[in-house]
Amino acid sequence: MTVQRRSTRPVHVRDVQIGGGAPVSVQTMTKTDTRNVEATLAQLRELAEAGADIVRLACPDERAAQAFVPIMKDAPLPIIADIHFDYRMATMVLDAGVDCIRLNPGNLARRDKLPEIVDRCRDRRIPIRIGVNNGSLSMPLRKKVFAGEMETHVAMAESALEHIRLLEDLDYAEIKISLKASDVDTTVRAYRELATRCEYPFHVGLTEAGTVRTGTIKSSIAIGMLAHEGLCDTIRVSLTGDSKEEVFVGQKILQFVGLKDAGPNLISCPSCGRVEIQLERWAHAVEDRLRAYAAENISVSVMGCAVNGPGEGQIADFGIAGGRGQGVIYRLGKVLRKCREEEMVDELFKAVDEWIAAGRPRGEVDPAIYEQVMNARPGFDDATVEQPVGN
């Protein structure tokens, strides 16, 4: 199903458009001390190679703000500065040439300095990302939530609107907004609430989502729901772990929702008592080797028996269907060869490399191939095996 995106006004973070129908971009944050310029630049290069579109850097003090000067000279991708409370940090990073700032206008210790910040942003049309978390609501809104007078997701939307009005009063509309809670329900409801009340693009994510395992699950549910509803313009998966993992998870969420080509899609069966090969071993081996094919938007199936293997082999771009110590290699629905179990992974990638060398030809699968596919089921008596069924 095609995702119907929410209509928003566009902003630009350097050369990355956010909103206005642009592809959904993937963000992350560096985990280095920003004051360590070399370490931060090294991580930025890693994140650029991993496929990040935009990276945000913390700016906790003046030394960190000063570090933006050399960082911006060599930054390989657009940079957002994360500013809180102190207007001086905002002016310093803007002078250093950052591409966007995260700033909640209402939280500035010197509210009277907001016009100065906006004027500096206006010169280069630098976007301001208003970031509302459920743990950072103003005291009046927090009291209403505690008193049961307002639900948290509504308070979050109201908080964002308060900050928005401060910028709109200064005739500035280069704005994007995030509304992050640490639970799925509040986050999803907050974005839905605000979606009907403004046209600014959304930065979507779950804050403080947790470790790589639990955080990936929670983030995938929240971001996946909002992406499917067309409410995402840029996303960040927040994990207690490697920033590259945040990028990987974010790309895969968008890929599986249908909003991004994000490299190979591995399809592997969960295994059961029907399997007669070392399925888990070979699935992990294929997944590891697919990292070298990150630019190839292909589906690759690794299946362990004749019930689903041939069917998936016909559907996927490339596939292994294994059984009784051997396997069949498929390409674009066609049987290429049978081989011993230990040869399956090498033969699979040989087929991928041959396809790339031939110019990546695409074509429709001939339905007549299905009989050939079924007759090629390895290690089974065709007369006693039923047609493929689901798991």
C-alpha positions in Angstrom: 0.0 0.0 0.0 1.3 3.5 -0.9 1.8 5.7 2.2 -0.1 9.0 2.0 2.2 11.6 3.4 1.0 14.5 5.5 1.3 17.8 3.6 4.0 20.0 5.2 6.1 23.0 4.4 9.7 22.2 3.5 12.8 23.2 5.4 16.4 22.5 4.4 19.3 21.3 6.6 22.1 22.1 4.2 21.2 20.0 1.1 18.7 17.7 2.8 15.1 18.8 2.4 12.8 17.9 5.2 9.0 18.0 4.6 7.3 19.2 1.5 7.1 15.6 0.1 10.9 15.0 0.3 12.1 11.4 1.2 12.1 10.7 4.9 15.6 11.3 6.1 17.5 9.4 8.9 19.2 11.2 11.7 21.4 10.2 14.7 23.5 11.8 17.3 27.3 11.4 17.9 28.1 9.7 21.2 31.5 11.4 21.5 32.4 14.4 23.6 31.9 17.2 21.1 34.9 19.0 22.6 37.1 16.1 21.2 37.2 17.3 17.7 39.1 14.4 16.1 37.0 11.8 17.8 33.8 13.6 16.7 34.9 14.0 13.1 36.0 10.3 13.1 32.5 9.3 14.2 30.9 11.6 11.7 32.8 9.9 8.9 31.6 6.5 10.1 28.0 7.7 10.3 28.2 9.2 6.8 29.5 5.8 5.5 26.7 4.0 7.4 24.2 6.1 5.5 23.1 8.8 7.9 21.5 11.8 6.3 21.9 14.3 9.2 23.8 14.1 12.5 23.1 16.1 15.7 25.9 17.1 18.1 25.5 18.0 21.8 26.6 21.5 22.8 26.7 21.5 26.6 29.1 24.4 27.2 31.3 27.0 25.6 34.2 24.7 24.8 31.8 22.4 22.9 30.4 25.4 21.0 34.0 26.5 20.1 34.6 22.9 18.8 32.0 23.5 16.1 34.3 25.8 14.2 36.8 23.0 13.2 34.1 20.4 13.1 32.0 22.3 10.5 35.1 22.8 8.3 35.4 19.0 7.8 31.9 17.7 8.5 31.0 15.2 5.8 27.2 15.6 6.2 24.7 18.2 7.6 25.1 19.1 11.3 22.6 20.1 13.9 23.6 21.7 17.2 21.7 20.6 20.3 21.2 23.8 22.3 19.5 24.2 25.7 18.8 27.2 27.9 21.9 29.4 27.0 21.5 31.7 24.0 25.2 32.2 23.8 25.7 28.6 22.7 23.2 29.2 19.9 25.0 32.3 18.6 28.4 30.6 18.7 27.4 27.6 16.7 25.5 29.7 14.2 28.6 31.7 13.7 30.5 28.4 13.2 28.2 27.5 10.3 25.9 24.8 11.6 23.1 23.7 9.4 20.3 23.6 12.0 19.8 24.1 15.7 17.6 22.2 18.2 16.2 24.9 20.5 13.1 25.3 22.5 12.5 29.1 22.5 10.5 29.1 25.7 13.3 27.4 27.6 15.9 30.1 27.0 17.2 31.7 30.2 17.3 35.0 28.4 14.0 35.1 26.4 14.9 38.6 25.3 17.7 37.2 23.2 15.5 35.1 21.0 15.2 37.8 18.3 18.9 37.9 18.0 19.1 34.1 17.5 16.2 34.2 14.9 17.9 37.0 13.0 21.1 35.0 12.7 19.1 32.0 11.5 17.2 34.2 9.0 20.4 35.2 7.3 21.0 31.6 6.1 17.5 30.2 6.5 18.7 27.9 9.3 15.9 25.7 10.6 15.1 25.6 14.3 13.9 22.2 15.6 11.5 22.5 18.5 11.9 19.4 20.6 9.3 18.6 23.1 9.7 15.6 25.4 7.1 14.4 27.9 9.7 14.9 30.7 10.3 18.6 29.8 6.9 20.1 29.9 6.5 23.6 31.4 5.3 23.7 35.0 1.8 25.0 34.2 1.3 22.2 31.7 2.8 19.6 34.0 0.4 20.7 36.8 -2.6 20.2 34.5 -1.4 16.7 33.6 -0.8 15.8 37.3 -4.3 17.2 38.1 -5.9 15.1 35.4 -7.0 18.2 33.6 -5.1 17.4 30.4 -3.7 14.2 28.9 0.1 14.1 28.4 0.0 13.8 24.6 -2.2 16.9 24.5 0.1 18.8 26.8 3.0 17.9 24.6 1.2 19.3 21.5 0.3 22.5 23.5 3.9 22.9 24.5 5.0 22.7 20.9 2.5 25.3 19.9 3.6 27.6 22.6 7.2 27.5 21.3 6.0 27.8 17.7 4.1 31.0 18.5 7.3 32.6 19.8 9.0 32.0 16.5 5.9 33.0 14.4 5.7 36.2 16.4 9.1 37.0 15.0 7.9 36.1 11.5 10.1 33.0 11.3 8.7 29.7 9.9 11.8 27.6 9.2 10.6 25.2 11.9 10.5 21.5 12.4 9.0 19.8 15.4 9.5 16.7 17.5 7.2 15.3 20.2 8.9 12.4 21.9 7.9 10.3 24.9 9.5 7.2 26.2 6.4 5.1 25.5 4.8 4.2 22.3 1.2 5.3 23.0 2.0 8.8 24.2 4.4 9.4 21.4 2.0 8.3 18.6 -1.0 10.2 20.1 1.1 13.4 20.5 2.1 13.5 16.8 -1.5 12.7 15.7 -2.7 15.5 17.9 -0.4 18.1 16.5 -0.7 16.9 12.9 -4.1 18.6 12.5 -2.9 21.9 14.1 0.1 22.9 12.1 1.9 22.3 8.8 5.5 22.1 10.0 7.5 19.0 9.3 7.9 16.4 12.0 11.1 14.9 13.4 9.8 11.6 14.7 11.3 9.3 17.3 10.9 7.7 20.7 13.0 9.3 23.4 15.0 7.2 25.9 13.8 4.1 24.1 16.3 1.8 25.8 19.0 -0.6 24.8 19.6 -1.9 21.3 17.2 -4.8 21.8 14.3 -3.2 23.6 14.8 0.2 22.1 14.7 -1.2 18.6 11.4 -2.9 19.3 9.7 0.1 20.9 11.1 2.5 18.2 10.1 0.3 15.4 6.5 0.2 16.6 6.2 3.9 17.2 8.1 5.2 14.2 6.6 2.4 12.0 3.0 3.4 13.0 3.6 7.1 12.3 5.5 6.4 9.1 2.7 4.2 7.9 0.3 7.1 8.7 2.4 9.5 6.7 3.4 11.6 9.7 7.2 11.2 9.4 9.5 13.7 7.6 12.7 12.8 9.3 13.4 10.2 12.0 15.9 9.3 14.8 16.0 6.0 16.5 17.3 6.7 20.0 19.3 3.7 21.4 21.6 3.1 24.3 24.2 1.9 21.9 26.2 2.5 18.8 25.0 5.4 16.6 25.5 3.3 13.5 22.9 0.9 14.9 20.5 3.8 15.1 21.1 4.5 11.5 20.7 0.9 10.5 17.4 0.5 12.4 16.0 3.8 11.1 16.7 2.8 7.5 15.2 -0.6 7.9 12.0 0.8 9.4 11.6 3.1 6.4 12.4 0.3 4.0 9.9 -2.1 5.5 7.2 0.5 5.6 7.9 1.2 1.9 9.4 4.7 2.2 13.0 4.0 1.4 15.3 1.8 -0.6 17.7 0.7 2.1 19.8 -2.1 0.6 19.3 -5.9 0.8 16.2 -7.3 2.5 17.0 -10.7 4.1 14.1 -13.2 4.3 14.8 -16.2 6.5 12.5 -18.8 7.9 12.3 -19.2 11.7 13.3 -22.9 11.6 11.4 -25.9 12.9 11.6 -29.7 13.0 11.3 -29.9 9.2 14.7 -28.2 8.7 17.6 -30.5 7.8 20.4 -28.0 7.3 22.2 -25.6 9.7 19.7 -22.9 8.9 20.7 -20.4 11.6 24.4 -20.6 10.7 23.8 -20.0 7.0 21.3 -17.2 7.6 23.8 -15.3 9.7 26.5 -16.0 7.2 24.4 -14.5 4.4 23.4 -11.5 6.6 27.1 -10.8 7.3 28.1 -11.0 3.7 25.2 -8.8 2.6 26.9 -5.9 4.4 29.2 -5.6 1.5 26.2 -5.2 -0.8 24.6 -2.3 1.0 23.9 -0.4 -2.3 21.9 -3.3 -3.8 18.2 -3.1 -3.3 17.6 -6.9 -3.5 15.6 -9.4 -1.6 17.5 -12.6 -0.5 15.8 -15.6 1.0 17.4 -18.3 3.1 14.9 -21.1 3.7 15.3 -24.5 5.3 12.8 -26.9 3.8 10.5 -27.6 0.9 7.3 -26.3 2.4 8.1 -22.6 1.9 11.6 -22.6 0.4 10.7 -23.0 -3.3 7.9 -20.4 -3.1 10.1 -17.8 -1.4 12.9 -18.7 -3.9 10.6 -17.8 -6.7 9.5 -14.5 -5.1 12.8 -13.2 -3.9 15.5 -11.9 -6.2 17.9 -14.5 -4.9 17.4 -17.4 -2.6 18.6 -20.6 -1.0 16.1 -23.5 -0.4 17.8 -26.1 1.7 17.0 -29.7 2.5 18.9 -32.8 3.7 22.4 -31.4 3.5 22.0 -29.7 0.2 20.4 -26.7 -1.4 19.0 -25.1 -4.5 20.1 -21.6 -5.6 17.5 -19.3 -7.2 17.9 -16.1 -9.1 14.8 -14.0 -10.1 12.6 -17.1 -9.7 14.8 -19.5 -11.8 16.7 -22.5 -10.5 20.4 -22.0 -11.1 22.0 -25.0 -9.5 22.0 -27.5 -6.8 24.9 -27.7 -4.4 26.1 -29.2 -1.1 25.1 -27.4 2.1 28.6 -26.1 2.7 28.6 -24.5 -0.8 25.3 -22.8 -0.6 26.4 -19.3 0.7 29.3 -19.1 -1.8 27.1 -20.2 -4.7 24.4 -17.7 -3.7 26.9 -14.8 -3.7 28.4 -16.1 -6.9 25.0 -15.7 -8.5 24.6 -12.1 -7.0 28.0 -11.2 -8.4 27.2 -12.6 -11.8 24.0 -10.6 -11.9 25.8 -7.4 -11.0 28.4 -8.0 -13.6 25.7 -8.5 -16.2 24.3 -5.1 -15.5 21.6 -6.0 -12.9 19.0 -7.2 -15.4 15.4 -7.3 -14.1 12.6 -9.3 -15.5 9.2 -10.7 -14.8 9.0 -14.2 -13.3 7.5 -16.7 -15.8 4.6 -18.5 -14.0 5.6 -21.6 -16.0 8.8 -21.8 -13.9 6.7 -22.7 -10.8 6.5 -26.4 -11.8 10.3 -26.4 -12.3 10.8 -24.8 -9.0 8.6 -27.3 -7.2 10.3 -30.3 -8.9 13.6 -29.0 -7.7 12.8 -29.3 -4.0 16.0 -30.9 -2.6 15.9 -34.1 -0.5 12.2 -34.8 -0.6 9.9 -37.2 -2.4 7.7 -34.9 -4.6 4.9 -37.4 -4.5 4.5 -37.1 -0.7 5.1 -33.4 -0.2 2.1 -31.0 -0.3 2.1 -27.7 -2.0 3.8 -24.8 -0.1 1.9 -23.4 2.9 2.6 -20.5 5.3 4.5 -20.9 8.5 
